[in-house]
Amino acid sequence: MGDHVHRFRLGLEDLASASFACSPLQEVALSLRMWTHPGVYVHQTAAFEQLRPAFERLDGVDLLRSLVATANRYQPDFLTPRPTTPFPDLRSELETVRAFPPERLRDELEQTYLPHDPRLPPLLDAGLDDPARLLADIADALEEYWVHCLEPGWWPRARSVLHADIVHRSRILAERGAAALFSDLDGRLLWSDGVLTIRRDWGGGDADIAVNGRGLVFTPTFFARGAITSISEDRPPVITYPVRGSATMADPPVPGPRALERLIGAPKARLLAMLDEPTSTTELARRLGVTPGAVSQHLAVLAETRLVTRARHGRVVLYGLSPLGEQLVR
């Protein structure tokens, strides 16, 4: 743990309006750390090594690499604006990046890099001669990275895990309250007397922020090793935390218990064994190496027999074990 803390002071109204969001732009930006600091997020290594040839061919590859500070993996706050809806569209989020005031770009970059790195990355430093053009180039490079690397294969699987995490956290908040939620999110978080504290290992002094009706948004990510927040204290309050289930991105298919296989058949037994966390049809199909249609047929039978439950989360339907299904698997 670090020596510094980041305190968010929440009133009852702030606590009641706290929410979760799943940001594709956040994952696009933070995943750039995979290329500058390999080995830090080990569960994503195999998938991103498969993406490496496509990444290296991007026109904006050097600019993208420059968006991560060498010393500590810092990234400029404007790359990860706080989501305004629970499930924003990537391109609408990129419009927020494009609309960032160019006159503020130098301060934003210096705040990110200069406390730790000796100088701004050369591409960014040179681009500040025309900050509006630099902003447009960054947004274009992020979109190119999304289209050619993340959107086709990695994002559908990742989105399923992120959505399942939010379902889990929302259930904890509803059933056990805020204190249980915050302690479950990450060990860096401490909730006491209306103050949510992040014990942090990034630089700067202590920060004390009154939420004051601005809302506090929580966003899960694959690319953080503990709870983090914005570098700037003036940003709308947001806390990003490590997603549950990140290891499933590299998991092989899960075999079903032998006795259960004999009872209901191997495909359905394997599905039940995989549903310890809410999961989408697409993700189940990927992990089993079959088509989504085949998975849907088995899930329909399991739902009819009340062994699984269905819940819509945004545009995704997540399946989980019912109490009866949990008993059967045990």
C-alpha positions as CSV (number, residue, x, y, z in Angstrom):
1,M,0.0,0.0,0.0
2,G,1.1,3.6,-0.6
3,D,1.5,6.4,1.9
4,H,-1.3,8.6,0.5
5,V,-5.0,8.5,0.6
6,H,-7.8,9.8,-1.6
7,R,-11.0,10.6,0.4
8,F,-14.5,10.9,-1.1
9,R,-17.0,12.5,1.3
10,L,-20.5,11.3,0.6
11,G,-23.8,12.5,2.0
12,L,-26.9,10.3,2.1
13,E,-28.0,11.6,-1.3
14,D,-24.6,10.9,-2.8
15,L,-24.6,7.4,-1.4
16,A,-28.1,6.7,-2.7
17,S,-27.2,7.9,-6.2
18,A,-23.9,5.9,-6.5
19,S,-24.0,3.8,-9.6
20,F,-22.1,1.4,-11.9
21,A,-21.1,1.8,-15.5
22,C,-19.3,-0.3,-18.1
23,S,-17.1,1.9,-20.3
24,P,-15.7,0.5,-23.5
25,L,-13.5,3.6,-24.0
26,Q,-12.0,3.1,-20.5
27,E,-11.0,-0.4,-21.5
28,V,-9.6,0.7,-24.8
29,A,-7.4,3.3,-23.1
30,L,-6.3,1.3,-20.1
31,S,-5.6,-1.8,-22.3
32,L,-2.8,0.2,-23.9
33,R,-0.8,-0.7,-20.8
34,M,-0.6,-4.2,-22.2
35,W,1.7,-2.9,-24.9
36,T,3.9,-0.7,-22.7
37,H,4.0,-2.8,-19.5
38,P,3.7,-6.4,-20.6
39,G,3.2,-9.0,-17.8
40,V,1.4,-6.7,-15.4
41,Y,-2.1,-8.0,-16.3
42,V,-1.3,-11.6,-16.7
43,H,-4.8,-12.9,-17.3
44,Q,-5.0,-10.9,-20.6
45,T,-1.6,-11.8,-21.9
46,A,-2.6,-14.7,-24.1
47,A,-5.5,-12.8,-25.8
48,F,-3.3,-9.7,-26.4
49,E,-0.5,-11.7,-27.8
50,Q,-2.9,-12.9,-30.4
51,L,-3.8,-9.2,-31.1
52,R,-0.2,-8.1,-31.4
53,P,0.2,-8.4,-35.2
54,A,-2.9,-6.3,-35.8
55,F,-1.8,-3.7,-33.2
56,E,1.7,-3.4,-34.7
57,R,0.1,-2.7,-38.1
58,L,-2.0,0.3,-36.8
59,D,-1.2,3.7,-38.3
60,G,-1.3,5.3,-34.8
61,V,0.7,2.6,-33.0
62,D,3.4,4.9,-31.8
63,L,1.0,7.6,-30.7
64,L,-1.0,5.0,-28.7
65,R,2.1,3.8,-26.9
66,S,2.9,7.3,-25.9
67,L,-0.4,7.6,-24.0
68,V,1.0,5.5,-21.1
69,A,3.6,7.0,-18.8
70,T,6.7,4.9,-18.5
71,A,7.3,5.3,-14.8
72,N,3.9,4.3,-13.4
73,R,1.4,3.5,-16.2
74,Y,-0.4,6.9,-15.6
75,Q,-2.7,8.0,-18.4
76,P,-4.3,11.4,-19.1
77,D,-7.7,11.7,-17.5
78,F,-9.3,13.0,-20.7
79,L,-8.9,9.5,-22.2
80,T,-11.3,8.0,-19.7
81,P,-14.2,10.5,-19.2
82,R,-16.7,9.4,-16.6
83,P,-19.6,7.5,-18.3
84,T,-22.9,9.4,-18.4
85,T,-24.9,6.3,-18.9
86,P,-24.5,2.7,-17.6
87,F,-23.6,1.3,-21.0
88,P,-22.2,4.0,-23.2
89,D,-21.3,3.5,-26.8
90,L,-17.6,3.7,-27.7
91,R,-18.1,6.2,-30.4
92,S,-20.2,8.5,-28.2
93,E,-17.4,8.4,-25.6
94,L,-14.9,9.3,-28.3
95,E,-16.9,12.4,-29.1
96,T,-16.3,13.5,-25.5
97,V,-12.5,13.1,-26.1
98,R,-12.8,15.0,-29.4
99,A,-14.6,17.8,-27.5
100,F,-12.0,18.2,-24.8
101,P,-10.8,21.9,-24.8
102,P,-7.5,22.0,-26.7
103,E,-6.2,24.8,-24.6
104,R,-6.3,22.5,-21.6
105,L,-4.4,19.7,-23.2
106,R,-0.9,20.9,-22.2
107,D,-1.8,21.1,-18.5
108,E,-3.5,17.7,-18.7
109,L,-0.4,16.1,-20.2
110,E,2.1,17.7,-17.9
111,Q,0.0,16.7,-14.9
112,T,0.2,13.1,-16.1
113,Y,3.8,12.7,-17.1
114,L,6.1,15.4,-15.6
115,P,5.8,14.5,-11.9
116,H,7.5,11.2,-12.7
117,D,8.9,11.0,-16.2
118,P,11.6,13.5,-17.1
119,R,9.8,14.9,-20.1
120,L,6.7,14.5,-22.2
121,P,6.7,11.8,-24.8
122,P,8.2,13.3,-28.0
123,L,5.1,12.7,-30.1
124,L,2.8,14.4,-27.6
125,D,5.3,17.3,-27.0
126,A,5.6,18.0,-30.7
127,G,1.8,17.7,-31.2
128,L,1.1,20.4,-28.7
129,D,2.1,22.9,-31.4
130,D,-1.4,22.2,-32.7
131,P,-3.4,20.8,-29.7
132,A,-6.7,20.5,-31.6
133,R,-5.0,18.4,-34.3
134,L,-3.3,16.3,-31.6
135,L,-6.7,15.6,-29.9
136,A,-8.2,14.5,-33.2
137,D,-5.2,12.3,-34.0
138,I,-5.5,10.6,-30.5
139,A,-9.2,10.0,-30.9
140,D,-8.7,8.6,-34.4
141,A,-5.9,6.3,-33.2
142,L,-8.1,5.0,-30.3
143,E,-11.0,4.3,-32.8
144,E,-8.6,2.5,-35.2
145,Y,-7.3,0.4,-32.3
146,W,-10.9,-0.5,-31.3
147,V,-12.0,-1.4,-34.8
148,H,-9.1,-3.5,-35.7
149,C,-8.0,-5.1,-32.4
150,L,-10.5,-5.0,-29.6
151,E,-14.0,-4.9,-31.0
152,P,-14.0,-8.1,-33.2
153,G,-12.9,-10.7,-30.6
154,W,-11.8,-9.4,-27.3
155,W,-14.6,-7.0,-26.4
156,P,-17.6,-9.4,-26.7
157,R,-16.0,-11.7,-24.1
158,A,-14.8,-8.9,-21.9
159,R,-18.2,-7.2,-21.9
160,S,-19.8,-10.3,-20.6
161,V,-17.4,-10.5,-17.7
162,L,-17.8,-6.8,-16.9
163,H,-21.6,-7.0,-17.0
164,A,-21.5,-10.0,-14.7
165,D,-19.4,-8.1,-12.3
166,I,-21.9,-5.2,-12.2
167,V,-24.8,-7.7,-11.6
168,H,-22.8,-9.1,-8.7
169,R,-22.0,-5.7,-7.1
170,S,-25.5,-4.5,-7.5
171,R,-26.8,-7.6,-5.7
172,I,-24.4,-7.0,-2.8
173,L,-25.5,-3.3,-2.5
174,A,-29.2,-4.3,-2.5
175,E,-28.8,-7.2,-0.1
176,R,-25.9,-6.1,2.3
177,G,-25.5,-2.4,1.9
178,A,-22.8,0.1,1.0
179,A,-20.2,-1.0,3.6
180,A,-20.2,-4.6,2.3
181,L,-20.1,-3.4,-1.3
182,F,-17.1,-1.2,-0.8
183,S,-15.1,-3.8,1.2
184,D,-15.9,-6.3,-1.6
185,L,-14.8,-4.1,-4.4
186,D,-11.1,-3.9,-3.4
187,G,-8.8,-4.0,-0.4
188,R,-7.6,-0.5,-1.0
189,L,-11.1,0.9,-0.1
190,L,-12.2,1.8,3.4
191,W,-15.7,3.0,4.2
192,S,-16.3,4.8,7.6
193,D,-18.6,7.6,8.7
194,G,-19.6,8.8,5.3
195,V,-16.0,8.8,3.9
196,L,-14.8,6.4,1.2
197,T,-11.0,6.3,1.3
198,I,-8.7,4.8,-1.3
199,R,-5.3,3.9,0.1
200,R,-3.2,4.5,-3.0
201,D,0.3,3.8,-4.3
202,W,0.3,6.5,-6.9
203,G,2.0,9.9,-6.3
204,G,0.8,13.2,-5.0
205,G,-0.4,14.2,-1.5
206,D,-3.6,13.3,0.2
207,A,-6.8,14.3,-1.6
208,D,-10.1,15.2,0.2
209,I,-13.1,15.5,-2.2
210,A,-16.7,16.3,-1.3
211,V,-19.0,14.6,-3.8
212,N,-21.7,17.3,-3.2
213,G,-24.4,15.8,-5.4
214,R,-22.2,15.1,-8.4
215,G,-22.7,11.4,-8.1
216,L,-20.1,8.7,-7.6
217,V,-19.7,6.2,-10.5
218,F,-17.9,2.8,-10.2
219,T,-16.4,1.2,-13.3
220,P,-14.9,-2.3,-13.4
221,T,-11.7,-2.8,-15.5
222,F,-9.3,-5.6,-16.6
223,F,-6.4,-3.3,-16.4
224,A,-5.9,-2.1,-12.8
225,R,-4.3,-4.0,-9.9
226,G,-6.4,-2.1,-7.3
227,A,-8.9,0.7,-7.0
228,I,-7.9,3.9,-8.8
229,T,-9.4,7.3,-9.5
230,S,-8.7,10.3,-11.6
231,I,-5.4,12.2,-11.3
232,S,-7.2,15.5,-11.1
233,E,-9.3,16.2,-8.1
234,D,-11.6,18.4,-10.2
235,R,-13.0,15.6,-12.3
236,P,-16.5,14.2,-11.7
237,P,-16.0,11.5,-9.0
238,V,-15.3,8.1,-10.4
239,I,-13.6,5.0,-8.9
240,T,-12.3,2.2,-11.2
241,Y,-11.7,-1.2,-9.7
242,P,-10.4,-4.6,-10.8
243,V,-13.2,-6.7,-12.3
244,R,-14.1,-10.1,-10.9
245,G,-13.6,-13.0,-13.1
246,S,-10.7,-11.6,-15.2
247,A,-9.0,-15.0,-15.1
248,T,-11.9,-16.5,-17.1
249,M,-10.6,-14.7,-20.2
250,A,-7.9,-17.3,-20.3
251,D,-9.8,-20.3,-18.8
252,P,-10.1,-23.5,-20.8
253,P,-13.6,-25.2,-21.0
254,V,-14.8,-26.4,-17.6
255,P,-15.6,-30.1,-17.3
256,G,-18.9,-31.0,-15.6
257,P,-19.1,-33.3,-12.5
258,R,-19.2,-36.9,-13.6
259,A,-22.4,-37.8,-11.7
260,L,-24.1,-34.7,-13.0
261,E,-23.0,-35.6,-16.6
262,R,-24.7,-39.0,-16.3
263,L,-27.9,-37.4,-15.0
264,I,-28.4,-34.5,-17.4
265,G,-25.7,-35.0,-20.1
266,A,-22.3,-33.6,-20.5
267,P,-23.2,-30.3,-22.3
268,K,-25.7,-29.2,-19.7
269,A,-23.5,-30.3,-16.8
270,R,-20.6,-28.3,-18.2
271,L,-22.9,-25.2,-18.5
272,L,-24.0,-25.5,-14.9
273,A,-20.5,-25.9,-13.7
274,M,-19.6,-22.6,-15.5
275,L,-22.4,-20.6,-14.1
276,D,-21.1,-19.8,-10.7
277,E,-21.1,-16.2,-11.9
278,P,-23.7,-14.7,-14.3
279,T,-22.5,-15.2,-17.8
280,S,-23.8,-14.4,-21.3
281,T,-24.5,-17.0,-24.1
282,T,-21.7,-15.6,-26.2
283,E,-19.1,-16.0,-23.4
284,L,-20.3,-19.5,-22.6
285,A,-20.1,-20.5,-26.3
286,R,-16.5,-19.1,-26.5
287,R,-15.4,-21.0,-23.4
288,L,-17.0,-24.2,-24.6
289,G,-15.8,-23.8,-28.2
290,V,-19.3,-24.2,-29.6
291,T,-21.9,-21.9,-31.3
292,P,-24.1,-19.6,-29.3
293,G,-27.1,-21.3,-30.9
294,A,-26.0,-24.7,-29.4
295,V,-25.6,-23.1,-26.0
296,S,-29.0,-21.3,-26.2
297,Q,-30.8,-24.6,-26.8
298,H,-29.3,-26.2,-23.6
299,L,-29.9,-23.0,-21.6
300,A,-33.6,-23.0,-22.7
301,V,-34.0,-26.5,-21.2
302,L,-32.1,-25.6,-18.0
303,A,-34.3,-22.5,-17.6
304,E,-37.5,-24.5,-18.2
305,T,-36.4,-26.9,-15.5
306,R,-35.6,-24.0,-13.1
307,L,-31.9,-24.8,-12.9
308,V,-30.8,-21.5,-14.2
309,T,-32.1,-17.9,-14.0
310,R,-32.1,-15.2,-16.7
311,A,-31.5,-11.5,-16.1
312,R,-31.2,-8.7,-18.8
313,H,-28.4,-6.3,-18.2
314,G,-28.4,-3.6,-20.8
315,R,-28.5,-5.4,-24.2
316,V,-27.0,-8.6,-22.7
317,V,-28.9,-11.5,-21.2
318,L,-26.9,-13.1,-18.3
319,Y,-27.6,-16.6,-17.1
320,G,-26.8,-17.8,-13.5
321,L,-27.5,-20.8,-11.3
322,S,-30.8,-20.8,-9.5
323,P,-30.9,-22.1,-5.9
324,L,-32.0,-25.5,-7.2
325,G,-29.2,-25.4,-9.8
326,E,-26.6,-24.6,-7.0
327,Q,-27.9,-27.6,-5.0
328,L,-27.7,-29.9,-8.0
329,V,-24.1,-28.9,-8.8
330,R,-23.0,-29.4,-5.2
